[in-house]
Amino acid sequence: MERRNFLLSTLAAPLAAAPISPGQKPRLRSAICAYSYRDALAKKSMTYDDVVRAAVDNNVDGLDMTVYWFPNTSDSFLIPLRGFAYRNGVEIYSISVRTNMCQATPELRDKEVADVKKWVDVAAKLGAGHIRVFGGTVPKGRSEDEAAKWVADVLSRGAEYAGKSGVILGLENHGGITSRAQRIVQIVKTVNSPWAQVNLDTGNFDSDAYQQIAAILPYTANVQFKTEIRTEGGKHEPSDWDRLAKMLADGGYRGYMALEYEAKEDPKTAMPRMLAKLNQLARKYSG
């Protein structure tokens, strides 16, 4: 049986090794998700170099560079950006892209794989070791079980390519096929690759968020912090960042806590205050 077909026929296959373990010493670092500045980037009143400067001004270690407003993906843009970040002591550790892996036909899944490969090459040129990807939405008239197989197919082939450049694909809990932790874990276990893990967005679960976060934490390669979280029954509450950071530390997480700011207050005034809190939590719960 071909490897691809074997993967798709074993949705319950165990993951060889989860990326983090409760037994290891945690290492938490603060970061900014460029999406926080989406309005300014879209209006071109802010550049990606300015995002690097914001990281410096707020004493932040890393950047997750949402690619939506890249002027292009040529070397003439990517290489100077990487150099500018390095000279300022900031790591572009991740990029965030749009994907929809819930594709019913082999041809459409091939296209998704090709797009993922393109972004892997971009990430490698920026020195980023992680890419945030979306599973997508189950097509009308098709089952979630079917769609999970399609996602596993695309993610598996994408991870195989990404691993050659040392890049991890982080499947985000972003609604649709990834609305629930159980399905996310199932897909990642099916792919069974160290290059296919989870991008945990703490604000995206529509209910029981803390319980679901705990379920996907062992498979998490990157974490995004938001100002709100939804608990039992989908109730919106302010996110308890101290509780979340402690969960990460207790789980042995080593990586970034990236602020993805989506609230109404102007990010120019809100983000410095929130990033100072992230820095405090990083110091509190790790060395």
Secondary structure per residue as TSV (DSSP state, phi and psi in degrees):
chain	resnum	aa	ss	phi	psi
A	1	M	-	360.0	136.0
A	2	E	-	-64.7	150.0
A	3	R	H	-58.0	-41.6
A	4	R	H	-61.2	-46.3
A	5	N	H	-67.4	-35.0
A	6	F	H	-62.7	-42.8
A	7	L	H	-60.2	-41.9
A	8	L	H	-74.3	-15.8
A	9	S	T	-97.2	2.4
A	10	T	-	-129.6	64.8
A	11	L	T	-63.1	-18.9
A	12	A	T	-99.2	10.6
A	13	A	-	-61.6	139.4
A	14	P	-	-75.2	147.2
A	15	L	-	-76.6	132.8
A	16	A	S	-57.3	-43.1
A	17	A	-	-159.4	119.9
A	18	A	-	-64.5	147.2
A	19	P	S	-68.7	-24.2
A	20	I	-	-129.3	161.2
A	21	S	-	-140.9	139.8
A	22	P	T	-59.3	-18.8
A	23	G	T	-83.3	-9.9
A	24	Q	S	-98.4	152.6
A	25	K	-	-66.0	129.9
A	26	P	-	-74.1	159.6
A	27	R	E	-145.5	101.2
A	28	L	E	-104.6	135.8
A	29	R	E	-133.8	147.6
A	30	S	E	-88.0	153.6
A	31	A	E	-156.0	164.8
A	32	I	E	-116.6	133.2
A	33	C	E	-90.3	124.1
A	34	A	G	-58.1	-23.0
A	35	Y	G	-57.5	-24.1
A	36	S	G	-59.0	-27.3
A	37	Y	G	-104.7	28.6
A	38	R	H	-56.6	-41.9
A	39	D	H	-64.4	-45.8
A	40	A	H	-67.3	-38.1
A	41	L	H	-67.6	-39.5
A	42	A	H	-66.4	-36.7
A	43	K	H	-83.2	-5.9
A	44	K	T	64.1	22.5
A	45	S	S	-85.0	-4.5
A	46	M	S	-141.0	140.2
A	47	T	-	-106.8	170.9
A	48	Y	H	-69.2	-28.2
A	49	D	H	-61.9	-36.9
A	50	D	H	-65.6	-32.1
A	51	V	H	-64.5	-40.3
A	52	V	H	-60.3	-44.3
A	53	R	H	-62.2	-37.0
A	54	A	H	-63.5	-37.3
A	55	A	H	-62.9	-42.1
A	56	V	H	-64.3	-48.1
A	57	D	H	-60.7	-30.3
A	58	N	T	-103.6	11.2
A	59	N	T	57.2	42.4
A	60	V	-	-98.9	144.3
A	61	D	-	-81.9	-36.9
A	62	G	E	-137.8	167.8
A	63	L	E	-132.7	132.9
A	64	D	E	-101.6	106.4
A	65	M	E	-89.3	94.5
A	66	T	E	-58.4	128.7
A	67	V	G	-89.2	-2.6
A	68	Y	G	-57.2	-27.6
A	69	W	G	-112.9	16.2
A	70	F	-	-58.4	133.4
A	71	P	S	-66.0	-29.4
A	72	N	-	-170.5	-180.0
A	73	T	-	-119.9	29.5
A	74	S	S	-79.9	160.7
A	75	D	H	-59.2	-30.1
A	76	S	H	-65.6	-22.1
A	77	F	H	-97.5	-47.0
A	78	L	H	-68.9	-45.5
A	79	I	H	-67.1	-45.4
A	80	P	H	-61.0	-35.7
A	81	L	H	-64.6	-43.2
A	82	R	H	-61.3	-44.6
A	83	G	H	-64.5	-40.3
A	84	F	H	-63.2	-42.8
A	85	A	H	-62.7	-43.9
A	86	Y	H	-61.9	-44.6
A	87	R	H	-64.7	-19.5
A	88	N	T	-101.3	7.8
A	89	G	T	69.5	30.7
A	90	V	-	-119.2	134.7
A	91	E	E	-96.2	122.0
A	92	I	E	-82.4	93.2
A	93	Y	E	-93.4	-15.0
A	94	S	E	-151.4	153.6
A	95	I	E	-124.9	153.6
A	96	S	E	-118.1	126.6
A	97	V	-	-129.3	166.3
A	98	R	-	-98.2	131.9
A	99	T	-	-140.4	159.7
A	100	N	-	-138.3	96.2
A	101	M	-	-85.3	-4.6
A	102	C	-	-81.5	68.8
A	103	Q	-	-112.4	124.8
A	104	A	S	-76.9	-23.8
A	105	T	S	-106.4	149.9
A	106	P	H	-58.0	-35.6
A	107	E	H	-65.3	-42.9
A	108	L	H	-69.3	-35.7
A	109	R	H	-67.8	-37.2
A	110	D	H	-59.7	-39.2
A	111	K	H	-64.9	-41.5
A	112	E	H	-61.7	-42.7
A	113	V	H	-61.2	-42.2
A	114	A	H	-62.0	-40.3
A	115	D	H	-65.3	-42.4
A	116	V	H	-59.9	-44.2
A	117	K	H	-59.7	-40.3
A	118	K	H	-59.0	-43.6
A	119	W	H	-74.3	-27.9
A	120	V	H	-61.5	-42.7
A	121	D	H	-63.7	-38.3
A	122	V	H	-64.5	-46.7
A	123	A	H	-58.2	-43.4
A	124	A	H	-62.1	-39.1
A	125	K	H	-68.5	-28.6
A	126	L	H	-85.9	-7.1
A	127	G	T	80.1	17.0
A	128	A	-	-87.1	137.2
A	129	G	-	-101.6	8.8
A	130	H	E	-148.3	144.4
A	131	I	E	-131.2	127.4
A	132	R	E	-80.1	127.3
A	133	V	E	-129.4	157.0
A	134	F	-	-106.9	145.4
A	135	G	-	-77.3	-35.9
A	136	G	-	100.5	-171.4
A	137	T	-	-111.8	137.4
A	138	V	-	-66.0	125.2
A	139	P	-	-62.3	148.1
A	140	K	T	-58.1	133.4
A	141	G	T	88.0	-3.3
A	142	R	S	-114.5	156.4
A	143	S	-	-90.1	158.0
A	144	E	H	-66.6	-34.0
A	145	D	H	-62.5	-41.6
A	146	E	H	-61.2	-48.1
A	147	A	H	-62.9	-35.2
A	148	A	H	-60.8	-36.3
A	149	K	H	-66.2	-39.2
A	150	W	H	-65.3	-43.0
A	151	V	H	-62.4	-43.9
A	152	A	H	-61.0	-37.6
A	153	D	H	-61.1	-53.3
A	154	V	H	-63.8	-45.2
A	155	L	H	-65.0	-37.8
A	156	S	H	-63.6	-49.2
A	157	R	H	-69.0	-35.9
A	158	G	H	-64.9	-41.9
A	159	A	H	-65.9	-36.7
A	160	E	H	-59.7	-41.8
A	161	Y	H	-72.9	-43.5
A	162	A	H	-61.4	-37.8
A	163	G	H	-61.1	-27.2
A	164	K	T	-67.0	-21.3
A	165	S	T	-108.0	7.3
A	166	G	T	69.6	32.0
A	167	V	-	-111.1	130.6
A	168	I	E	-94.5	135.5
A	169	L	E	-94.3	119.6
A	170	G	E	-102.7	108.7
A	171	L	E	-76.3	116.3
A	172	E	E	-86.7	144.7
A	173	N	-	-75.0	93.1
A	174	H	-	-132.9	43.3
A	175	G	B	73.5	-172.5
A	176	G	T	57.9	-131.1
A	177	I	T	-63.8	-21.0
A	178	T	B	-107.5	31.1
A	179	S	S	-71.4	-27.8
A	180	R	S	-123.3	143.2
A	181	A	H	-59.5	-39.2
A	182	Q	H	-59.1	-41.4
A	183	R	H	-70.1	-38.9
A	184	I	H	-61.3	-47.8
A	185	V	H	-61.2	-40.9
A	186	Q	H	-59.5	-45.7
A	187	I	H	-64.8	-45.8
A	188	V	H	-65.2	-38.8
A	189	K	H	-65.0	-36.3
A	190	T	H	-62.8	-45.8
A	191	V	H	-65.2	-40.3
A	192	N	-	54.5	52.2
A	193	S	-	-134.7	140.7
A	194	P	T	-66.2	-11.1
A	195	W	T	-98.8	5.0
A	196	A	E	-127.0	105.3
A	197	Q	E	-130.5	-152.4
A	198	V	E	-121.4	137.2
A	199	N	E	-100.8	107.4
A	200	L	E	-86.7	114.1
A	201	D	E	-101.0	112.2
A	202	T	T	-68.9	-15.7
A	203	G	T	-102.3	3.3
A	204	N	-	-97.1	-18.3
A	205	F	-	-69.6	139.3
A	206	D	S	-86.7	-5.3
A	207	S	S	-168.7	161.6
A	208	D	-	49.9	42.8
A	209	A	H	-61.1	-46.0
A	210	Y	H	-63.3	-38.2
A	211	Q	H	-67.6	-41.0
A	212	Q	H	-70.7	-36.5
A	213	I	H	-60.0	-43.7
A	214	A	H	-59.3	-35.2
A	215	A	H	-70.8	-36.1
A	216	I	H	-96.2	-7.8
A	217	L	G	-54.7	-41.2
A	218	P	G	-62.3	-15.1
A	219	Y	G	-109.9	13.7
A	220	T	E	-92.2	131.7
A	221	A	E	-107.6	-17.8
A	222	N	E	-154.5	149.7
A	223	V	E	-130.7	134.8
A	224	Q	E	-113.0	128.0
A	225	F	E	-98.3	137.9
A	226	K	-	-127.3	168.9
A	227	T	S	-80.1	-21.3
A	228	E	E	-124.3	158.1
A	229	I	E	-144.3	152.9
A	230	R	E	-112.2	124.9
A	231	T	-	-102.4	-151.1
A	232	E	G	-56.0	133.2
A	233	G	G	74.5	9.1
A	234	G	G	77.9	17.7
A	235	K	-	-69.6	128.6
A	236	H	E	-76.4	130.0
A	237	E	E	-139.4	155.7
A	238	P	E	-59.3	137.1
A	239	S	-	-71.0	132.5
A	240	D	-	-87.6	90.0
A	241	W	H	-65.4	-35.5
A	242	D	H	-63.6	-42.7
A	243	R	H	-61.9	-43.2
A	244	L	H	-64.8	-45.4
A	245	A	H	-62.8	-38.5
A	246	K	H	-65.8	-38.7
A	247	M	H	-60.1	-43.6
A	248	L	H	-62.0	-46.5
A	249	A	H	-63.8	-45.4
A	250	D	H	-63.7	-28.7
A	251	G	T	-83.3	-3.3
A	252	G	T	79.7	22.4
A	253	Y	-	-66.2	137.5
A	254	R	E	-127.9	110.0
A	255	G	E	162.9	-160.8
A	256	Y	E	-95.2	148.6
A	257	M	E	-112.6	102.7
A	258	A	E	-98.3	125.8
A	259	L	E	-74.9	118.7
A	260	E	-	-111.3	99.4
A	261	Y	-	-89.1	124.5
A	262	E	-	-130.9	5.6
A	263	A	S	-77.0	177.1
A	264	K	S	-79.9	-30.9
A	265	E	S	-60.0	145.8
A	266	D	-	-55.9	125.8
A	267	P	H	-59.2	-25.3
A	268	K	H	-63.7	-30.4
A	269	T	H	-98.5	-32.9
A	270	A	H	-79.5	-40.9
A	271	M	H	-66.8	-39.9
A	272	P	H	-56.4	-39.8
A	273	R	H	-65.4	-43.3
A	274	M	H	-72.7	-36.7
A	275	L	H	-67.9	-33.5
A	276	A	H	-62.0	-37.6
A	277	K	H	-67.9	-41.1
A	278	L	H	-61.4	-42.5
A	279	N	H	-61.6	-40.7
A	280	Q	H	-62.5	-43.3
A	281	L	H	-67.3	-37.0
A	282	A	H	-61.5	-41.3
A	283	R	H	-69.6	-36.3
A	284	K	H	-66.6	-39.6
A	285	Y	H	-107.9	4.4
A	286	S	-	-155.0	169.0
A	287	G	-	-77.5	360.0
